[in-house]
C-alpha cells in the first residue's frame, strides 16, 4: 500500500519543528559553556595582541549586532526624510 502524499507514515510521531532529545541536550550544554565563557571574555580579549583582539571582535560581531540591510534607491526618487529617519520630528520636543 503506497503512502498518500502529505500524510505522515507515523501520525502519532513528534510534532513538526520539535527538536529531538539529543539536539536539545547539546544546545543546553553549549549554552552553559558559552554563558561561563562570556564572563571571562574581557580578560581573554585583554591578553590578546591588538591585531588578534580586533579579529576576535570582528568574528563575534555578527552574533551581537543585527545584520545591516542595504537600501536601494533609483535616480530622482523623492525621499521623505522625516519618515525615514525621524528627522526633524525629533527636534520638535
C-alpha positions, 0 to 999 in steps of 0.5 A: 500500500503506497503512502498518500502524499502529505500524510505522515507514515507515523501520525502519532510521531513528534510534532513538526519543528520539535527538536529531538532529545539529543539536539536539545541536550547539546544546545543546553550544554553549549549554552552553559559553556558559552554563558561561563565563557562570556564572563571571562571574555574581557580578560581573554580579549585583554591578553590578546595582541591588538591585531588578534583582539580586533579579529576576535571582535570582528568574528563575534560581531555578527552574533551581537549586532543585527545584520545591516540591510542595504537600501536601494534607491533609483535616480530622482526618487523623492525621499521623505526624510522625516519618515525615514529617519525621524528627522526633524520630528525629533527636534520638535520636543 
